[in-house]
Amino acid sequence: MPEGERGPAAARRLLQETVGGLGVGRDVIEDGKLAVSEIATNALRHGRSVHGDRSPIAPELWIWARTVPAPELVVSVFDGARDALPQASSGGLLDDHGKGLGLVGAFTAAWGCSLTRSRVAEPVVRGKAVWFALPLTRDWPGRTLELHPGTAAQCLLLCVTRRGFPGMRASDERGVSVVVLPGLNVWVHPQHFSWQGGPGRYLRRPLIDLQETAEHIVRQLDGIRVPASAPSP
């Protein structure tokens, strides 16, 4: 994201461009622009941590659609200040270093904070992403996109290895692929991803939720537990 006032302005513009063709109502778009402006401003003011002798890490804006738990557009702003998490104030509102995020909760379907890794910075930076979700209609364009399991597996592998984890993929004659990661196998079936999310706990996500799946996998490989006050997307 650009520096200064250009950062929130760019976030608002990119969000509007992204949702413009998804059948989202004007009110929802305006709510999203308000919310992304707030979290982008917070990231630029308080999240530009310095790693070693490198320059401060620029925040990153991520946007993707998901179908689970509901059709939603997830908007995240990543920064490198992993220790600067949103906290509940005595008044009951959530704030980030004094900047209220109550409006974000009031104008979006859900919001929270997830510890994760950068997508753009080189080398990879461990930080956090403050996110919110906007509702999508059940007939939003792109919902019926079909991915071949091999293609989905390769895309997932690239998403995860780009975040600093080694991996490989393999396929069998049944059309099932597997992404092999450190201590974790992700099975890619014709309709869904599946993997073990913990002892006796198996997770399943549709292939269209590829970016959402990648975020779950990155947090799991990183050994991260999201704070109870900040639900995971």
C-alpha positions as CSV (number, residue, x, y, z in Angstrom):
1,M,0.0,0.0,0.0
2,P,1.2,3.5,-0.7
3,E,2.4,5.8,2.1
4,G,0.4,8.5,3.9
5,E,-3.1,9.5,2.8
6,R,-2.6,7.7,-0.5
7,G,-2.8,4.4,1.3
8,P,-6.4,4.5,2.5
9,A,-7.5,6.2,-0.7
10,A,-5.9,3.4,-2.8
11,A,-7.6,0.8,-0.5
12,R,-11.0,2.4,-1.0
13,R,-10.5,2.5,-4.8
14,L,-9.3,-1.0,-5.1
15,L,-12.1,-2.4,-3.0
16,Q,-14.7,-0.5,-5.1
17,E,-13.1,-1.9,-8.3
18,T,-13.1,-5.4,-6.9
19,V,-16.8,-5.5,-5.8
20,G,-18.1,-3.5,-8.7
21,G,-18.9,-6.6,-10.8
22,L,-20.1,-8.8,-7.9
23,G,-23.7,-7.6,-7.6
24,V,-23.0,-5.9,-4.3
25,G,-25.4,-3.1,-3.3
26,R,-24.2,0.5,-3.1
27,D,-24.7,0.7,0.6
28,V,-22.5,-2.4,1.1
29,I,-19.8,-0.9,-1.0
30,E,-19.9,2.3,0.9
31,D,-19.7,0.4,4.2
32,G,-16.8,-1.6,2.9
33,K,-14.9,1.6,1.8
34,L,-15.4,3.1,5.3
35,A,-14.2,-0.1,7.0
36,V,-11.1,-0.6,4.7
37,S,-10.2,3.1,5.2
38,E,-10.2,2.6,9.0
39,I,-8.0,-0.5,9.0
40,A,-5.7,0.8,6.3
41,T,-5.1,4.0,8.3
42,N,-4.4,2.0,11.5
43,A,-1.9,-0.3,9.6
44,L,-0.1,2.7,8.1
45,R,0.1,4.5,11.4
46,H,0.9,1.7,13.8
47,G,1.8,-1.4,11.8
48,R,5.0,-0.4,10.0
49,S,7.4,-2.5,12.1
50,V,11.1,-2.7,11.1
51,H,12.7,-6.1,10.7
52,G,16.4,-6.1,11.3
53,D,18.2,-3.5,9.1
54,R,15.5,-3.5,6.5
55,S,13.1,-0.6,5.8
56,P,9.7,-0.6,7.5
57,I,7.4,-3.2,6.0
58,A,4.6,-1.7,3.9
59,P,1.1,-2.9,4.7
60,E,-0.6,-5.2,2.1
61,L,-4.2,-5.3,1.0
62,W,-5.8,-8.7,0.3
63,I,-9.3,-9.3,-1.0
64,W,-10.9,-12.7,-1.8
65,A,-14.3,-14.4,-1.9
66,R,-15.4,-17.3,0.3
67,T,-18.5,-19.5,0.4
68,V,-18.0,-21.0,4.0
69,P,-19.5,-20.1,6.4
70,A,-21.5,-17.9,4.0
71,P,-21.0,-16.1,0.7
72,E,-18.7,-13.2,1.7
73,L,-16.0,-11.0,0.5
74,V,-13.0,-11.0,2.9
75,V,-11.0,-7.8,3.0
76,S,-7.7,-7.9,4.9
77,V,-4.9,-5.4,5.6
78,F,-1.6,-7.1,6.6
79,D,1.1,-5.4,8.6
80,G,4.4,-6.6,10.2
81,A,3.5,-5.5,13.8
82,R,2.6,-8.9,15.1
83,D,2.6,-7.8,18.8
84,A,0.3,-4.8,18.2
85,L,-3.1,-6.6,18.2
86,P,-6.5,-5.0,18.5
87,Q,-7.7,-4.9,22.2
88,A,-11.0,-4.5,23.8
89,S,-11.4,-1.1,25.5
90,S,-13.1,-0.5,28.8
91,G,-16.0,0.9,27.0
92,G,-16.6,-2.4,25.1
93,L,-15.4,-1.2,21.7
94,L,-12.5,-2.6,20.0
95,D,-9.6,-0.3,19.2
96,D,-6.1,-0.5,17.7
97,H,-3.7,1.8,19.6
98,G,-6.6,4.2,20.4
99,K,-8.2,4.2,17.0
100,G,-11.7,2.8,17.3
101,L,-12.6,-0.1,15.2
102,G,-16.2,-0.1,16.5
103,L,-17.4,1.2,13.1
104,V,-15.8,-1.7,11.3
105,G,-17.9,-4.1,13.4
106,A,-21.0,-2.0,13.0
107,F,-20.8,-1.8,9.2
108,T,-19.6,-5.2,8.2
109,A,-20.8,-8.8,8.5
110,A,-17.8,-9.8,10.7
111,W,-14.3,-8.7,11.5
112,G,-11.3,-9.8,13.5
113,C,-7.5,-10.2,13.5
114,S,-5.4,-13.2,12.4
115,L,-1.7,-13.8,12.9
116,T,-0.3,-14.7,9.5
117,R,2.5,-14.1,7.0
118,S,3.0,-11.6,4.2
119,R,2.2,-12.4,0.6
120,V,4.3,-9.7,-1.1
121,A,7.3,-8.8,1.1
122,E,10.6,-10.5,0.4
123,P,11.8,-12.2,2.5
124,V,8.5,-13.3,4.1
125,V,7.4,-11.3,7.1
126,R,5.4,-12.7,10.1
127,G,2.7,-10.3,11.1
128,K,-1.0,-9.9,11.4
129,A,-4.0,-9.2,9.2
130,V,-7.0,-7.2,10.4
131,W,-9.9,-8.3,8.3
132,F,-13.6,-7.8,7.8
133,A,-16.3,-9.6,5.7
134,L,-18.9,-8.1,3.4
135,P,-22.0,-10.1,2.4
136,L,-22.3,-11.5,-1.1
137,T,-25.5,-12.7,-2.7
138,R,-25.8,-16.4,-3.2
139,D,-25.8,-15.9,-7.0
140,W,-22.6,-13.7,-7.1
141,P,-20.6,-14.0,-10.3
142,G,-17.8,-16.6,-10.0
143,R,-19.6,-18.8,-7.5
144,T,-19.9,-21.6,-10.0
145,L,-16.2,-21.5,-11.0
146,E,-14.9,-25.1,-11.5
147,L,-11.3,-26.0,-10.7
148,H,-9.5,-29.2,-11.7
149,P,-8.1,-30.8,-8.6
150,G,-4.6,-30.7,-10.1
151,T,-4.9,-27.0,-10.8
152,A,-6.3,-26.3,-7.4
153,A,-3.5,-28.3,-5.8
154,Q,-0.8,-26.4,-7.7
155,C,-2.4,-23.0,-6.8
156,L,-2.6,-23.9,-3.1
157,L,1.0,-25.1,-3.2
158,L,2.1,-21.8,-4.6
159,C,0.1,-19.8,-2.1
160,V,1.7,-21.7,0.8
161,T,5.3,-22.0,-0.4
162,R,5.2,-18.2,-1.2
163,R,4.7,-17.7,2.5
164,G,7.9,-19.5,3.4
165,F,6.9,-23.2,3.8
166,P,8.4,-26.0,1.6
167,G,6.1,-28.4,-0.2
168,M,5.3,-30.6,-3.1
169,R,2.3,-32.1,-4.8
170,A,1.3,-35.4,-6.4
171,S,-1.7,-36.8,-8.2
172,D,-3.2,-40.3,-8.8
173,E,-5.2,-41.9,-11.5
174,R,-8.5,-41.1,-9.7
175,G,-8.0,-37.4,-10.2
176,V,-7.1,-36.8,-6.5
177,S,-4.1,-34.6,-5.7
178,V,-2.3,-34.2,-2.4
179,V,-0.2,-31.2,-1.3
180,V,2.6,-32.4,1.0
181,L,3.7,-29.8,3.5
182,P,5.8,-29.9,6.7
183,G,3.8,-32.3,9.0
184,L,0.6,-31.9,7.0
185,N,-1.0,-33.4,3.9
186,V,-3.8,-31.5,2.2
187,W,-6.0,-33.8,0.0
188,V,-7.5,-32.1,-3.1
189,H,-10.6,-33.9,-4.3
190,P,-12.7,-33.0,-7.4
191,Q,-14.9,-30.7,-5.2
192,H,-13.1,-29.9,-2.0
193,F,-9.9,-29.6,0.0
194,S,-9.5,-31.7,3.2
195,W,-6.9,-31.8,5.9
196,Q,-6.4,-32.6,9.6
197,G,-6.9,-29.4,11.6
198,G,-5.9,-31.0,14.9
199,P,-6.1,-34.3,16.7
200,G,-9.3,-36.0,15.5
201,R,-10.4,-32.8,13.7
202,Y,-10.7,-32.8,10.0
203,L,-11.5,-29.7,7.9
204,R,-13.1,-29.5,4.5
205,R,-13.4,-26.5,2.2
206,P,-14.7,-26.2,-1.4
207,L,-12.1,-25.6,-4.1
208,I,-13.5,-22.2,-4.8
209,D,-12.4,-21.2,-1.3
210,L,-8.8,-21.6,-2.3
211,Q,-7.5,-18.4,-0.7
212,E,-9.4,-19.0,2.5
213,T,-8.0,-22.5,2.7
214,A,-4.5,-21.1,2.1
215,E,-4.9,-18.7,5.1
216,H,-6.0,-21.6,7.4
217,I,-3.1,-23.7,6.3
218,V,-0.5,-21.0,6.8
219,R,-1.7,-20.3,10.3
220,Q,-1.7,-24.0,11.1
221,L,1.8,-24.5,9.8
222,D,3.0,-21.5,11.7
223,G,1.7,-23.0,14.9
224,I,-0.6,-20.0,15.5
225,R,-3.6,-19.8,17.7
226,V,-5.8,-16.8,16.9
227,P,-6.8,-14.9,20.1
228,A,-10.3,-15.7,21.3
229,S,-11.3,-12.0,21.0
230,A,-10.5,-12.0,17.3
231,P,-12.3,-14.8,15.5
232,S,-10.6,-16.3,12.5
233,P,-12.0,-15.6,9.0
